[in-house]
Amino acid sequence: MKPFKLTMLGSNAAIPAYGRLTSAIALQYNNDYILFDACEGVQIRFAEYKIPVNKLKYIFISHLHGDHFYGLPSLLSSFNLNNRTAPIRLFAPKGIKKYLDTTFGITQTQLRYKLDIVEFDDKVSTTLISTAQYIIQTIPLDHRICTCGFLVKEMVSDFNIRKAAIKEYNLNIEEIKELKKGKIPISRSENDFINFVLPKEKARSFAYVTDTAYYEEIIPLVSDVTVLYHETTYMDDLRILAEERKHTTSIQAATIAKKANVGHLITGHYSPRYRYVDALVNEAKNHFQNTVKGYDGF
C-alpha cells in the first residue's frame, strides 16, 4: 500500500508551552506531503522530524487565529532560500491573501515559485482537491471566526491482479483490464475470480478537526474515518469555559469519535494550563477506547 503517514508538528493551543508548539500536522500520502495549519516554528519541526519540506505540495489553514498560521510567512519565505521552483497550493479562509500580500509587501519578499491561493468559507463542505489517489474537502466547524477542518479520503477503485495468476491462467491485456474493474471476462469462470485478484485494499481516511465547540453536525462527514484528530483543549470539568470559548473537552471529542464510529481518535490542541496531559487523554479514553495521545513528533 502507498504510505499514509501522519506526523504531529505541534499539539498545544494558543501559545507554545512545555516543549509543545501550537497547531500543525503533516500528512505524507505516497510522494505527496500535505500540511494542516502552520504554527510558529513549523519549519523547525520539519527539520527536526526529517520531513522533506521542499516536497510539500499543499497547505491547508483551518482559520486565521495566530496559533494556527503565524508560521506561514516564514515557511513560504524559506522556500526561496531553499531554491524552490515547484508551485505550491494554499487553502485558507478569506483574508489570507490580504495578510500575505501585506506581509510580503512590507518585507519586500518576492517568491520565486508560484503560490496558488484558494480562499474558502465555512458555510458548506467543499471539495478542494480531487485526484485519482485522494480527495480533500472542508469540514465546517463552530468557532468564533470562519473555521474549517479537513477530510482526506483515499480513492481505491481497482482490484490488483495476482502476478502469478497472469502466467498461470495466461491472462491477456483485455482480461486484466476487466478484472481490475471487478468484472469477469466472458472467457473466464466466475468461480475463478478469487484466483485472479488480491483482496481489495480498504480505503484510508483522515479527518482534521481543530478549534470548534461540540458540533454534532460534523458526524456525517467524519463517519467511519480511519483516524480522527479532534481538538481536546480542556478536561471536562471546564466544559462551561469550553462552551464560552467555542472549544471542545476531552469527553466531548470522545463522544464525537464514538458516534461517528471512527477507527482512532488523536487528541491535541491542549490548553497551556496543562503541563501534563495524560489525565486529559485518559478521560477521553474512558469514553472512547481507541484514543491515542497526540504529541509533538507523534
LODREN-823167 format. One record per residue (C-alpha): x, y, z; residue number from 0; residue in three letters. Coordinates in Angstrom, 2 decimals, always signed. Each point is the difference from the previous one (the first is absolute). Example, Ala and Ser with C-alpha at 12.3 -4.5 7.8 and 13.67 -1.06 7.14 Angstrom:
<pts>
[pt [+12.30, -4.50, +7.80], 0, Ala],
[pt [+1.37, +3.44, -0.66], 1, Ser],
</pts>
This chain:
<pts>
[pt [+0.00, +0.00, +0.00], 0, Met],
[pt [+1.05, +3.59, -0.56], 1, Lys],
[pt [+1.43, +1.80, +3.07], 2, Pro],
[pt [-2.66, +1.78, +2.07], 3, Phe],
[pt [+1.93, +1.55, +2.88], 4, Lys],
[pt [-0.95, +2.71, +2.49], 5, Leu],
[pt [+2.50, +2.06, +2.00], 6, Thr],
[pt [-1.17, +2.46, +2.64], 7, Met],
[pt [+2.20, +3.11, -0.12], 8, Leu],
[pt [-1.79, +1.90, +2.76], 9, Gly],
[pt [-2.56, -1.08, +2.60], 10, Ser],
[pt [-0.61, +3.02, +2.23], 11, Asn],
[pt [-2.64, +2.72, -0.09], 12, Ala],
[pt [+0.46, +3.78, +0.02], 13, Ala],
[pt [+3.72, +0.16, +0.86], 14, Ile],
[pt [+2.95, -2.42, -0.02], 15, Pro],
[pt [+0.53, -1.59, +3.41], 16, Ala],
[pt [+1.82, -2.93, +1.63], 17, Tyr],
[pt [+1.80, -0.90, -3.22], 18, Gly],
[pt [-3.23, +0.00, -1.99], 19, Arg],
[pt [-0.43, +2.33, -2.97], 20, Leu],
[pt [-3.46, +1.05, -1.11], 21, Thr],
[pt [-2.06, -1.57, -2.78], 22, Ser],
[pt [+1.53, -1.76, -3.00], 23, Ala],
[pt [-0.26, -3.51, -1.43], 24, Ile],
[pt [+1.76, -1.41, -3.08], 25, Ala],
[pt [-1.40, -2.82, -2.12], 26, Leu],
[pt [+2.05, -2.02, -2.46], 27, Gln],
[pt [-2.08, -1.76, -2.61], 28, Tyr],
[pt [+2.27, -1.90, -2.37], 29, Asn],
[pt [+2.32, +2.73, -1.33], 30, Asn],
[pt [-2.28, +2.91, +0.92], 31, Asp],
[pt [+0.58, +1.96, +3.22], 32, Tyr],
[pt [-2.89, +2.02, +1.41], 33, Ile],
[pt [+0.01, +2.46, +2.91], 34, Leu],
[pt [-3.02, +0.77, +2.17], 35, Phe],
[pt [+0.53, +3.31, +1.84], 36, Asp],
[pt [+3.35, +1.73, +0.38], 37, Ala],
[pt [+0.97, +0.97, +3.53], 38, Cys],
[pt [+2.92, +2.24, +0.87], 39, Glu],
[pt [+3.17, -2.05, -0.40], 40, Gly],
[pt [-1.59, -2.53, -2.32], 41, Val],
[pt [+3.02, +0.00, -2.31], 42, Gln],
[pt [+2.17, -0.98, +2.99], 43, Ile],
[pt [-2.24, -3.03, +0.54], 44, Arg],
[pt [+0.42, -1.01, -3.64], 45, Phe],
[pt [+3.75, -0.12, +0.56], 46, Ala],
[pt [-0.23, -1.72, +3.40], 47, Glu],
[pt [-2.29, -2.75, -1.26], 48, Tyr],
[pt [+1.83, -0.37, -3.32], 49, Lys],
[pt [-3.00, +0.85, -2.16], 50, Ile],
[pt [+1.12, +1.22, -3.46], 51, Pro],
[pt [-1.48, +3.49, +0.07], 52, Val],
[pt [+0.77, +0.62, -3.68], 53, Asn],
[pt [-2.34, -2.87, -0.86], 54, Lys],
[pt [-2.90, +1.79, +1.67], 55, Leu],
[pt [-2.78, +0.20, -2.59], 56, Lys],
[pt [-3.05, +1.37, +1.81], 57, Tyr],
[pt [-0.56, +2.17, +3.08], 58, Ile],
[pt [-3.37, +0.20, +1.72], 59, Phe],
[pt [-0.69, +2.68, +2.63], 60, Ile],
[pt [-3.06, -0.65, +2.16], 61, Ser],
[pt [-0.56, +3.59, +1.18], 62, His],
[pt [+1.75, +3.30, +0.52], 63, Leu],
[pt [+0.88, -0.16, +3.68], 64, His],
[pt [+3.72, +0.51, +0.46], 65, Gly],
[pt [+0.80, -3.33, +1.62], 66, Asp],
[pt [-1.10, -1.69, -3.23], 67, His],
[pt [+1.73, +2.05, -2.68], 68, Phe],
[pt [+2.65, +2.42, +1.29], 69, Tyr],
[pt [+2.69, -2.39, -1.21], 70, Gly],
[pt [-1.27, +0.25, -3.56], 71, Leu],
[pt [+1.87, +3.11, -1.26], 72, Pro],
[pt [+3.36, -1.27, +1.26], 73, Ser],
[pt [-0.65, -3.45, -1.48], 74, Leu],
[pt [-0.88, +1.44, -3.40], 75, Leu],
[pt [+2.97, +2.39, +0.11], 76, Ser],
[pt [+2.40, -2.81, +0.88], 77, Ser],
[pt [-0.89, -1.75, -3.26], 78, Phe],
[pt [+1.83, +2.83, -1.79], 79, Asn],
[pt [+3.15, -0.75, +2.00], 80, Leu],
[pt [-0.37, -3.68, -0.90], 81, Asn],
[pt [-0.25, +0.93, -3.71], 82, Asn],
[pt [-3.46, -1.44, -0.35], 83, Arg],
[pt [-1.47, +0.20, -3.49], 84, Thr],
[pt [-2.93, -2.41, +0.31], 85, Ala],
[pt [-3.39, +1.69, +0.47], 86, Pro],
[pt [-1.93, -0.37, +3.24], 87, Ile],
[pt [-3.72, +0.30, +0.68], 88, Arg],
[pt [-1.31, +1.70, +3.13], 89, Leu],
[pt [-3.58, -0.36, +1.23], 90, Phe],
[pt [-1.23, +2.29, +2.77], 91, Ala],
[pt [-2.97, +2.16, +1.05], 92, Pro],
[pt [-0.63, +3.37, -1.62], 93, Lys],
[pt [+2.58, +2.54, +1.11], 94, Gly],
[pt [+3.11, -2.11, -0.41], 95, Ile],
[pt [+0.93, +1.59, -3.34], 96, Lys],
[pt [-0.26, +3.51, +1.45], 97, Lys],
[pt [+2.11, -1.07, +2.99], 98, Tyr],
[pt [+2.76, -1.51, -2.13], 99, Leu],
[pt [-0.02, +2.85, -2.52], 100, Asp],
[pt [+0.44, +2.47, +2.86], 101, Thr],
[pt [+2.70, -2.04, +1.73], 102, Thr],
[pt [+2.00, -0.63, -3.14], 103, Phe],
[pt [-0.49, +3.59, -1.14], 104, Gly],
[pt [+1.40, +1.46, +3.23], 105, Ile],
[pt [+2.96, -2.41, -0.03], 106, Thr],
[pt [+0.51, +0.37, -3.76], 107, Gln],
[pt [-0.12, -3.77, -0.40], 108, Thr],
[pt [-0.41, -1.28, -3.55], 109, Gln],
[pt [-0.74, -3.70, -0.29], 110, Leu],
[pt [+1.89, -1.75, -2.78], 111, Arg],
[pt [-2.57, -2.75, -0.32], 112, Tyr],
[pt [-3.73, +0.05, -0.72], 113, Lys],
[pt [-2.24, +0.27, +3.07], 114, Leu],
[pt [-3.58, -0.86, -0.88], 115, Asp],
[pt [-2.35, +1.31, +2.71], 116, Ile],
[pt [-3.56, -1.31, +0.31], 117, Val],
[pt [-2.25, +1.65, +2.59], 118, Glu],
[pt [-3.03, -1.89, +1.33], 119, Phe],
[pt [-2.90, +0.73, +2.32], 120, Asp],
[pt [-1.50, -2.12, +2.75], 121, Asp],
[pt [-3.60, -0.14, -1.18], 122, Lys],
[pt [+0.06, -3.39, -1.76], 123, Val],
[pt [+2.42, -2.88, -0.46], 124, Ser],
[pt [+2.00, +0.55, -3.17], 125, Thr],
[pt [+2.32, -2.32, -1.92], 126, Thr],
[pt [+3.33, +1.82, -0.35], 127, Leu],
[pt [+2.19, -2.75, -1.49], 128, Ile],
[pt [-1.08, -2.92, -2.16], 129, Ser],
[pt [+2.59, -2.37, -1.45], 130, Thr],
[pt [+0.00, -3.62, -1.06], 131, Ala],
[pt [+1.63, -0.84, +3.35], 132, Gln],
[pt [-1.96, +2.08, +2.52], 133, Tyr],
[pt [-2.42, +2.84, +0.57], 134, Ile],
[pt [+0.16, +2.75, +2.62], 135, Ile],
[pt [-3.06, +1.93, +1.12], 136, Gln],
[pt [-0.87, +2.52, +2.68], 137, Thr],
[pt [-1.86, -0.78, +3.23], 138, Ile],
[pt [-1.88, +3.14, +1.16], 139, Pro],
[pt [+0.49, +0.50, +3.75], 140, Leu],
[pt [-1.51, +2.13, +2.77], 141, Asp],
[pt [+2.62, +2.46, +1.22], 142, His],
[pt [+0.18, +3.75, +0.61], 143, Arg],
[pt [+1.14, +0.79, -3.56], 144, Ile],
[pt [-0.19, -1.78, -3.37], 145, Cys],
[pt [+1.48, -3.43, +0.71], 146, Thr],
[pt [+0.13, -3.28, -1.89], 147, Cys],
[pt [+1.54, -3.36, +0.67], 148, Gly],
[pt [+1.06, -2.24, -2.85], 149, Phe],
[pt [-0.80, -3.54, -1.15], 150, Leu],
[pt [+2.43, -2.08, -2.06], 151, Val],
[pt [-1.46, -3.09, -1.66], 152, Lys],
[pt [+2.03, -2.51, -1.95], 153, Glu],
[pt [-1.43, -1.09, -3.34], 154, Met],
[pt [+0.30, -3.76, -0.46], 155, Val],
[pt [-1.91, -1.14, -3.06], 156, Ser],
[pt [+1.87, -2.79, -1.80], 157, Asp],
[pt [+0.81, -3.55, +1.02], 158, Phe],
[pt [+3.62, -1.09, -0.14], 159, Asn],
[pt [+0.79, -3.06, -2.11], 160, Ile],
[pt [+2.00, -2.86, +1.49], 161, Arg],
[pt [+3.26, +0.00, -1.97], 162, Lys],
[pt [+0.23, -3.78, +0.09], 163, Ala],
[pt [-3.53, -0.28, -1.43], 164, Ala],
[pt [+0.96, +1.88, -3.17], 165, Ile],
[pt [+2.38, -2.75, -1.02], 166, Lys],
[pt [-1.88, -2.91, +1.55], 167, Glu],
[pt [-3.30, +0.83, -1.71], 168, Tyr],
[pt [+1.53, +1.67, -3.06], 169, Asn],
[pt [-1.96, +3.22, +0.55], 170, Leu],
[pt [+0.14, +2.44, -2.88], 171, Asn],
[pt [-0.02, +3.82, +0.20], 172, Ile],
[pt [-3.75, +0.37, -0.55], 173, Glu],
[pt [-0.79, -2.60, +2.65], 174, Glu],
[pt [+2.29, +1.75, +2.49], 175, Ile],
[pt [-1.76, +3.32, -0.65], 176, Lys],
[pt [-3.40, -1.60, +0.61], 177, Glu],
[pt [+1.15, -1.75, +3.17], 178, Leu],
[pt [+1.49, +3.20, +1.43], 179, Lys],
[pt [-3.46, +1.54, -0.33], 180, Lys],
[pt [-1.55, -2.93, +1.85], 181, Gly],
[pt [-1.56, -1.52, -3.13], 182, Lys],
[pt [+0.22, -3.63, -1.10], 183, Ile],
[pt [+1.28, -0.45, -3.57], 184, Pro],
[pt [-2.39, -1.99, -2.19], 185, Ile],
[pt [+2.67, -2.64, -0.55], 186, Ser],
[pt [+0.45, -0.62, +3.74], 187, Arg],
[pt [-2.00, -1.66, +2.74], 188, Ser],
[pt [-1.46, +2.14, +2.78], 189, Glu],
[pt [+1.34, -2.54, +2.49], 190, Asn],
[pt [+3.54, +0.81, -1.11], 191, Asp],
[pt [-0.25, +3.70, +0.87], 192, Phe],
[pt [+1.51, -0.52, +3.46], 193, Ile],
[pt [+2.99, -1.72, -1.62], 194, Asn],
[pt [+0.63, +2.96, -2.28], 195, Phe],
[pt [-0.06, +2.96, +2.40], 196, Val],
[pt [+1.29, +1.05, +3.40], 197, Leu],
[pt [-2.46, +1.15, +2.68], 198, Pro],
[pt [-0.96, +3.59, -0.64], 199, Lys],
[pt [+1.87, +2.45, +2.21], 200, Glu],
[pt [-2.12, +1.88, +2.53], 201, Lys],
[pt [+0.05, +3.73, -0.65], 202, Ala],
[pt [+1.63, +2.04, +2.76], 203, Arg],
[pt [-1.18, +3.39, +1.22], 204, Ser],
[pt [+1.01, +2.78, +2.35], 205, Phe],
[pt [-2.10, +2.80, +1.50], 206, Ala],
[pt [+1.64, +3.09, +1.48], 207, Tyr],
[pt [-2.45, +1.70, +2.36], 208, Val],
[pt [+1.55, +2.90, +1.81], 209, Thr],
[pt [-1.49, +2.97, +1.90], 210, Asp],
[pt [-3.72, -0.58, +0.44], 211, Thr],
[pt [-2.74, -0.22, +2.56], 212, Ala],
[pt [-1.65, -3.40, +0.41], 213, Tyr],
[pt [-1.59, -0.31, -3.43], 214, Tyr],
[pt [-1.90, -3.14, -0.97], 215, Glu],
[pt [-0.60, +1.35, -3.51], 216, Glu],
[pt [+3.46, -1.29, -0.93], 217, Ile],
[pt [-0.90, -3.63, +0.74], 218, Ile],
[pt [-1.31, -0.86, -3.50], 219, Pro],
[pt [+3.23, +1.35, -1.52], 220, Leu],
[pt [+2.41, -1.81, +2.34], 221, Val],
[pt [-2.02, -3.20, +0.33], 222, Ser],
[pt [+2.17, -3.16, -0.19], 223, Asp],
[pt [+3.25, +1.87, -0.67], 224, Val],
[pt [+3.17, -1.93, +0.74], 225, Thr],
[pt [+1.48, +2.73, +2.19], 226, Val],
[pt [-1.69, +3.04, +1.52], 227, Leu],
[pt [+2.09, +2.81, +1.47], 228, Tyr],
[pt [-2.39, +2.00, +2.16], 229, His],
[pt [+0.98, +2.86, +2.25], 230, Glu],
[pt [-0.10, -0.81, +3.73], 231, Thr],
[pt [+0.80, +3.39, +1.47], 232, Thr],
[pt [-1.38, -0.59, +3.49], 233, Tyr],
[pt [-0.88, -2.73, +2.42], 234, Met],
[pt [-3.73, -0.39, +0.50], 235, Asp],
[pt [-0.13, +1.89, +3.31], 236, Asp],
[pt [+0.53, +3.13, -2.11], 237, Leu],
[pt [-2.91, -0.69, -2.35], 238, Arg],
[pt [-1.61, +3.37, +0.69], 239, Ile],
[pt [+3.25, +1.80, -0.86], 240, Leu],
[pt [+0.28, -2.12, -3.16], 241, Ala],
[pt [-3.52, +1.02, -1.03], 242, Glu],
[pt [+0.76, +3.68, +0.61], 243, Glu],
[pt [+3.18, -0.14, -2.10], 244, Arg],
[pt [-1.44, -2.39, -2.59], 245, Lys],
[pt [+2.39, -2.82, +0.69], 246, His],
[pt [-0.47, -3.69, +0.81], 247, Thr],
[pt [+0.71, -2.07, +3.09], 248, Thr],
[pt [+1.62, -3.42, +0.02], 249, Ser],
[pt [-3.29, -1.79, +0.65], 250, Ile],
[pt [-1.80, +1.99, -2.68], 251, Gln],
[pt [+2.64, -0.94, -2.59], 252, Ala],
[pt [-0.24, -3.64, +1.07], 253, Ala],
[pt [-3.78, +0.19, -0.36], 254, Thr],
[pt [+0.34, +1.24, -3.58], 255, Ile],
[pt [+2.48, -2.81, -0.73], 256, Ala],
[pt [-2.36, -2.61, +1.44], 257, Lys],
[pt [-3.09, +1.27, -1.79], 258, Lys],
[pt [+1.93, +0.23, -3.29], 259, Ala],
[pt [+1.38, -3.53, +0.41], 260, Asn],
[pt [+3.54, +1.11, -0.85], 261, Val],
[pt [+2.97, -2.35, +0.13], 262, Gly],
[pt [+2.21, +2.09, +2.29], 263, His],
[pt [-0.22, +3.37, +1.73], 264, Leu],
[pt [+3.15, +2.12, +0.37], 265, Ile],
[pt [-0.09, +2.67, +2.71], 266, Thr],
[pt [+1.65, +3.41, -0.24], 267, Gly],
[pt [-0.29, +3.80, +0.20], 268, His],
[pt [+0.59, -0.16, +3.74], 269, Tyr],
[pt [-0.55, +3.08, +2.13], 270, Ser],
[pt [+3.27, +1.47, +1.35], 271, Pro],
[pt [-1.42, -0.48, +3.50], 272, Arg],
[pt [+0.95, -3.69, -0.28], 273, Tyr],
[pt [+3.66, -0.82, +0.44], 274, Arg],
[pt [-0.86, -3.70, -0.20], 275, Tyr],
[pt [-2.89, -1.25, -2.12], 276, Val],
[pt [-0.23, -3.68, +0.94], 277, Asp],
[pt [-3.05, +0.60, +2.22], 278, Ala],
[pt [-1.73, +1.79, -2.88], 279, Leu],
[pt [+0.83, -2.83, -2.42], 280, Val],
[pt [-1.19, -2.65, +2.48], 281, Asn],
[pt [-3.25, +1.89, +0.50], 282, Glu],
[pt [-0.64, -0.24, -3.74], 283, Ala],
[pt [+1.12, -3.64, -0.06], 284, Lys],
[pt [-2.54, -0.91, +2.68], 285, Asn],
[pt [-2.72, +1.02, -2.47], 286, His],
[pt [+1.66, -1.16, -3.23], 287, Phe],
[pt [+2.52, -2.80, +0.41], 288, Gln],
[pt [+1.89, +0.55, -3.25], 289, Asn],
[pt [+1.32, +3.38, +1.15], 290, Thr],
[pt [+3.65, +0.78, -0.69], 291, Val],
[pt [+2.01, +2.74, +1.70], 292, Lys],
[pt [+1.14, +2.60, -2.52], 293, Gly],
[pt [+3.33, +1.72, +0.65], 294, Tyr],
[pt [+2.70, +1.80, -1.96], 295, Asp],
[pt [+1.85, -2.59, -2.04], 296, Gly],
[pt [-2.80, -2.59, +0.18], 297, Phe],
</pts>
